[in-house]
Amino acid sequence: MLWLRLIHIVFGTFWTGAAIFSAFFLLPAARTAGPAAGALMSRLGPRIGPTLGVASLLTIISGFIMFGQLGALLHSPRGMALGIGALAALLAFVVGFAVSMPAAAKLGKLMAASGPPSPAQAGEMATFQARNALGARLAAICLIVAVGAMAVARYV
C-alpha cells in the first residue's frame, strides 16, 4: 500500500502540475507567440503527450487499487471526498484524451506541412488551438478539484 500511495502522489502531482502549467501558461504563451512558437511546440508536443499519458495512467491505476482497498470507508465522508476526487481525475483523463490529444495531433500535422499555411489551414489551426486550450483548461480544473478533494478527505 505504501508503494501505491507513493506512485499515486508523485505521478498525480506531476500530472496536475504539468496540466496546470500547460493550460494556464504554456498554451496561452504559444498562442500569442503565433508561428514563432511552432518550433518549440513541435518538439515539446511529442514528449509531453506520452509523458502525461503515462503519469495519468499510473495515477489512476494506483488510485483505483487503493480506492478498492478502502472497503467500509467508501460510505463515509472521507470515502465520498476521495470518490469526488477520483471522478474529477477520471474526467480530466477523458477530457485530455478525447479533446486535447486529438486537437493537438491535428494541429501538429497542420504545422508540419511545408510552407506557410493557406487561409483555410490557418483557420483550422486556430480551431484546433482553441480546442486544445479548452480541453487543457478543463482537464487542469478537474485535476485541481481532484487534488483539493483528496487533500481534505482526511479531515472531513
C-alpha positions as CSV (number, residue, x, y, z in Angstrom):
1,M,0.0,0.0,0.0
2,L,2.9,2.4,0.7
3,W,4.3,2.0,-2.8
4,L,0.9,2.5,-4.4
5,R,0.5,5.7,-2.3
6,L,3.9,6.9,-3.3
7,I,3.3,6.3,-7.0
8,H,-0.2,7.9,-6.8
9,I,1.0,11.0,-5.1
10,V,4.2,11.5,-7.1
11,F,2.7,10.9,-10.5
12,G,-0.5,12.7,-9.6
13,T,1.5,15.7,-8.5
14,F,3.4,15.7,-11.8
15,W,0.3,15.2,-13.9
16,T,-1.5,18.1,-12.1
17,G,1.4,20.4,-12.2
18,A,2.2,19.8,-15.8
19,A,-1.5,20.2,-16.7
20,I,-1.8,23.5,-14.8
21,F,1.4,24.8,-16.4
22,S,0.4,23.8,-19.9
23,A,-3.2,25.1,-19.6
24,F,-2.6,28.4,-18.0
25,F,1.0,29.3,-19.1
26,L,2.5,27.4,-22.0
27,L,-0.5,27.2,-24.4
28,P,-1.6,30.8,-23.9
29,A,2.0,32.0,-24.4
30,A,2.4,29.8,-27.5
31,R,-0.9,31.1,-28.9
32,T,0.3,34.8,-28.5
33,A,3.7,34.0,-30.0
34,G,2.0,32.7,-33.2
35,P,4.1,31.0,-35.8
36,A,7.3,31.6,-33.7
37,A,6.0,29.0,-31.2
38,G,5.8,26.3,-33.9
39,A,9.3,25.0,-33.4
40,L,9.0,24.7,-29.7
41,M,5.6,23.1,-29.7
42,S,6.6,20.7,-32.5
43,R,9.4,19.4,-30.2
44,L,7.5,19.6,-27.0
45,G,4.2,18.1,-28.1
46,P,5.6,14.6,-28.8
47,R,7.3,14.5,-25.5
48,I,4.7,16.0,-23.2
49,G,1.7,14.0,-24.5
50,P,3.1,10.5,-23.8
51,T,4.7,11.6,-20.5
52,L,1.4,13.0,-19.3
53,G,-0.4,9.9,-20.5
54,V,1.9,7.6,-18.5
55,A,1.7,9.8,-15.4
56,S,-2.1,9.9,-15.6
57,L,-2.4,6.2,-16.1
58,L,-0.1,5.4,-13.2
59,T,-2.0,7.8,-11.0
60,I,-5.4,6.4,-12.0
61,I,-4.4,2.7,-11.7
62,S,-2.7,3.2,-8.3
63,G,-5.6,5.2,-7.1
64,F,-8.1,2.7,-8.3
65,I,-6.3,-0.1,-6.5
66,M,-6.1,1.9,-3.2
67,F,-9.8,3.0,-3.6
68,G,-10.8,-0.6,-3.8
69,Q,-9.0,-1.4,-0.5
70,L,-11.0,1.2,1.4
71,G,-13.9,-1.1,1.9
72,A,-16.3,0.2,4.6
73,L,-14.8,3.7,4.4
74,L,-16.4,4.2,1.0
75,H,-19.7,5.3,2.6
76,S,-18.1,7.7,5.0
77,P,-17.5,11.4,4.3
78,R,-13.8,10.6,3.7
79,G,-14.8,8.0,1.1
80,M,-17.1,10.4,-0.6
81,A,-14.4,13.1,-0.8
82,L,-12.0,10.5,-2.2
83,G,-14.7,9.5,-4.7
84,I,-15.3,13.0,-5.8
85,G,-11.5,13.4,-6.3
86,A,-11.4,10.1,-8.3
87,L,-14.3,11.2,-10.5
88,A,-12.7,14.6,-11.2
89,A,-9.4,12.9,-12.1
90,L,-11.2,10.4,-14.4
91,L,-13.0,13.3,-16.1
92,A,-9.6,15.1,-16.6
93,F,-8.2,11.9,-18.2
94,V,-11.2,11.6,-20.5
95,V,-11.1,15.3,-21.5
96,G,-7.4,15.1,-22.1
97,F,-7.6,12.0,-24.3
98,A,-10.9,12.9,-26.1
99,V,-10.5,16.6,-26.6
100,S,-6.9,17.9,-26.2
101,M,-4.9,15.0,-27.6
102,P,-6.8,14.8,-30.9
103,A,-6.8,18.5,-31.4
104,A,-3.0,18.7,-30.6
105,A,-2.4,15.8,-33.1
106,K,-4.3,17.5,-35.9
107,L,-2.6,20.8,-35.1
108,G,0.8,19.1,-35.2
109,K,0.0,17.7,-38.7
110,L,-1.1,21.0,-40.0
111,M,2.0,22.7,-38.6
112,A,4.3,20.1,-40.1
113,A,3.1,20.9,-43.6
114,S,5.8,22.7,-45.6
115,G,5.4,26.4,-46.4
116,P,3.1,29.0,-44.9
117,P,-0.4,27.9,-44.2
118,S,-3.2,28.8,-46.5
119,P,-6.1,30.9,-45.1
120,A,-8.2,27.7,-44.7
121,Q,-5.4,25.9,-42.9
122,A,-4.8,29.0,-40.7
123,G,-8.5,28.8,-39.7
124,E,-8.3,25.1,-39.0
125,M,-5.1,25.7,-36.9
126,A,-6.9,28.4,-34.9
127,T,-9.8,26.0,-34.3
128,F,-7.5,23.2,-33.1
129,Q,-5.5,25.6,-30.9
130,A,-8.7,26.8,-29.3
131,R,-10.0,23.2,-28.8
132,N,-6.7,22.0,-27.3
133,A,-6.5,25.0,-25.0
134,L,-10.1,24.5,-23.8
135,G,-9.5,20.8,-23.2
136,A,-6.3,21.6,-21.3
137,R,-8.1,24.2,-19.1
138,L,-11.0,21.8,-18.4
139,A,-8.6,19.0,-17.5
140,A,-6.5,21.3,-15.3
141,I,-9.6,22.5,-13.4
142,C,-10.7,18.9,-12.9
143,L,-7.3,18.0,-11.5
144,I,-7.4,21.0,-9.2
145,V,-10.8,19.7,-7.9
146,A,-9.3,16.2,-7.6
147,V,-6.3,17.3,-5.6
148,G,-8.4,19.5,-3.4
149,A,-10.9,16.8,-2.6
150,M,-8.2,14.3,-1.8
151,A,-6.3,16.8,0.3
152,V,-9.3,17.5,2.6
153,A,-10.6,13.9,2.6
154,R,-8.7,13.0,5.8
155,Y,-10.3,15.9,7.6
156,V,-14.0,15.6,6.7
